[in-house]
Amino acid sequence: MPNIARERAVTERVLIATHADDLDQIRDDGVQAVLFVPHDLPEWIDELAAAMDAGTFEVPRTILHGCSPSEIESCIDRLLARSVLSPGAAAGLKMDILGMVETCRRLTAATRYRFRCLTDTPNCDCGFHVDTVAAHVPTTGLLRVYCGPATEYVDPPGVTSWMDFYRYVFDRHQLRHTIETSEGEACELARARRDKLDNFPPFIEDTGCLKVVPDGSVVSFRLVDSRFLWSAYLDTRRARGWIHRSPMRGARRFMVSINAV
């Protein structure tokens, strides 16, 4: 594990918002994420959810790096052209995703993005983490889970310290490597230790600070400039993003995320 800079207490916040314009509060100092919870969801969400439940709506893991808004739109058109959604539902979903792209553009002034979308079944691959961007890139992203189990996160006041969080991150990374590269007892022991870390994360005060993003929410969230995270010297005073993870169990889900590159 790299050297860790001396830190102050965890003072960041996650905000719950009822208006889309409140997503802009991610620009404020100390805000890790803003969860915009719409009052009403559009009718096409019900059609999408029914197709997800029936297993007839599938989106392969798709990642575009350094793409323009028009390239994202073309990608969405190709993906939805093969879907079972009605034209109205497909158009509604497309416009909603492009709205996220526009929000990201407004918040970051970027012209190129990393765009990710997929349907998948929850698993234990990914524990709590912060997302990263390249050096000097804007550190704001957008995420929405349209259907299925929502993203889990940690309420910042419940984090014992950033140092404890990053110890967890590096310990879990090593355990995942052991699971993927070993067999027999070594693999099973590593799997058991990983599961214990996931069920009782050692960087939280108690399990009451483990939260779930409300269904249908749009999230603007803070990423971490990679200069402060994966170098030989970890600066916990500046490597402070939104601590979250994908759900580890439950039904299939459909999610979309975008950030500047």
Buried (B, 14 or more C-beta within 10 A) or exposed (E): EEEBBEBEEBEBBBBBBEEEEBBBBBEEEEBBBBBBBBEEEBEBBEBBBBBBEEEEBBBEEBEBEEBBBEBBBEBBEEBBEEBBBEEEBBEBBBEBBBBBBEBBBEBBEBEBBBBBBBBBEBEBEBBBBBBBBEEEBBBBBBBBBBBBBBBBBBBBEBBBBBBBBBBBBEBBEBBBEBBEEBEEEEBEBBBEBBEEBBEEBEBBEEEEBBBEBEBBBBBBBBBBBBBBBEEEEBBBEBBBBBBBBBBBEEEBBBBBBBBBB
